[in-house]
Amino acid sequence: MISVARLAILVGMAGLTPFIACVAALLALPQHSVSLLNYFYLYSAGILAFMAGVYWPIAMQLDNRCYPLSPLAIMLLSQVFFVTAGVGLLLSTPVQVVLYTLAYLGLYVTDAYWMRVYWPAWYLRLRLVLTLVAVACQLTVGAWFFLLHSSHSL
């Protein structure tokens, strides 16, 4: 039987595949950039919303306890990230670059500082690796987009 930690690591690492594949495809197939950017940000929004949903079960288990955050604060944090994921899909690519990069960093900071008492140490190490790769992909796509569009205006 596979442990929860190993399964989470396997699924987490597999979840990076679409981020990395979209970055590689953008670099290899720039003629499909509009579709690839749409896929990339749709996937970014989906993962961000999924990760935000992880806070709900924790909030529901806390009842009336308020350490380190109240259940209300945890649910509100979840909603902030969830709404950010959805609204981000409606924005222009330059705004998406900044929004999703900051949202992924914010999600990690939330996990590492405010939610750390709820997570096992292995999970925070995994989240750090996943966040670094996801943010690197966000920054790579952003750099690619800005370089492409800045070269067109020269």
C-alpha positions in Angstrom: 0.0 0.0 0.0 1.4 3.4 -0.9 1.6 6.0 1.9 -0.3 9.3 1.8 3.0 11.2 1.6 4.3 9.2 -1.4 1.0 9.5 -3.2 0.9 13.3 -2.5 4.4 13.6 -3.8 3.6 11.5 -6.9 0.4 13.4 -7.7 2.1 16.8 -6.9 5.0 16.2 -9.2 2.7 14.9 -11.9 0.7 18.0 -11.5 3.7 20.0 -12.6 3.6 18.3 -16.0 1.1 20.7 -17.7 3.0 23.8 -16.4 6.3 22.5 -17.8 4.7 21.2 -21.0 3.0 24.5 -21.7 6.3 26.4 -21.2 8.1 24.0 -23.5 5.3 24.2 -26.1 5.3 28.0 -26.0 9.1 28.0 -26.8 8.8 25.3 -29.4 5.5 26.3 -31.1 5.2 30.1 -30.8 2.6 30.0 -33.7 0.2 28.4 -31.2 0.9 30.9 -28.4 -2.7 32.2 -28.0 -4.1 28.7 -27.4 -1.1 27.7 -25.2 -1.4 30.8 -23.1 -5.1 30.1 -22.6 -4.4 26.5 -21.6 -1.6 27.6 -19.3 -3.7 30.1 -17.4 -6.7 27.8 -17.3 -4.6 25.2 -15.7 -3.0 27.8 -13.4 -6.5 28.9 -12.3 -7.6 25.3 -11.8 -4.7 24.3 -9.6 -4.9 27.6 -7.6 -8.6 26.9 -6.9 -8.0 23.3 -6.0 -5.3 24.3 -3.6 -7.5 26.9 -2.0 -10.2 24.3 -1.5 -7.8 22.4 0.8 -8.5 24.9 3.6 -12.2 24.2 3.9 -11.9 20.7 5.6 -9.4 22.3 8.1 -11.8 25.1 8.9 -14.7 22.8 9.4 -12.7 20.6 11.8 -11.7 23.6 14.0 -15.2 24.3 15.3 -14.8 27.2 17.8 -11.0 27.1 18.2 -9.1 30.1 16.9 -5.5 28.9 16.8 -3.6 30.1 14.8 -6.5 31.3 12.6 -10.2 31.2 13.2 -12.3 28.9 10.9 -13.8 32.1 9.4 -10.3 33.5 8.5 -9.3 30.1 7.0 -12.5 30.0 4.9 -12.1 33.6 3.8 -8.5 32.9 2.8 -9.8 30.0 0.7 -12.3 32.3 -1.0 -9.7 34.9 -1.7 -7.5 32.4 -3.6 -10.5 30.8 -5.3 -11.9 34.1 -6.5 -8.5 35.2 -7.6 -8.2 32.1 -9.7 -11.5 32.7 -11.4 -11.2 36.5 -11.9 -7.7 36.0 -13.3 -9.1 34.1 -16.3 -11.0 37.2 -17.3 -8.0 39.5 -17.3 -5.4 40.3 -20.0 -2.2 38.2 -20.2 0.0 40.9 -18.7 -2.2 41.1 -15.6 -2.4 37.3 -15.5 1.4 37.0 -15.4 1.6 39.1 -12.3 -1.6 37.9 -10.6 -1.0 34.2 -10.9 2.7 34.6 -9.9 1.7 36.5 -6.8 -1.2 34.2 -6.0 1.0 31.1 -6.0 3.6 32.8 -3.8 0.8 34.0 -1.5 -0.7 30.5 -1.3 2.7 29.1 -0.2 3.2 31.9 2.3 -0.2 31.2 3.7 0.7 27.5 4.0 4.2 28.1 5.4 3.3 30.7 8.0 -0.4 30.7 9.0 -1.3 27.1 8.2 2.0 25.3 9.0 0.6 23.8 12.3 -1.9 21.8 10.2 0.6 20.3 7.8 3.2 17.6 8.3 6.8 18.8 7.6 7.0 16.6 4.4 4.0 18.4 3.0 5.5 21.9 3.4 8.7 20.7 1.7 6.6 19.3 -1.1 4.7 22.6 -1.4 7.9 24.5 -1.5 9.2 22.5 -4.5 5.8 22.6 -6.3 5.5 26.3 -5.7 9.0 27.1 -6.9 8.4 25.1 -10.2 5.0 26.6 -10.7 6.3 30.2 -10.1 9.3 29.5 -12.3 6.9 28.5 -15.1 4.7 31.6 -14.4 7.8 33.8 -14.6 9.1 32.0 -17.8 5.7 32.4 -19.5 5.6 36.1 -18.4 9.1 36.8 -19.6 8.4 35.0 -22.9 5.2 37.1 -23.3 6.8 40.4 -22.5 9.9 39.7 -24.7 7.6 38.7 -27.6 5.5 41.8 -27.3 8.3 44.2 -26.6 10.1 43.0 -29.7 7.0 43.7 -31.8 6.9 47.3 -30.6 10.5 48.1 -31.5 
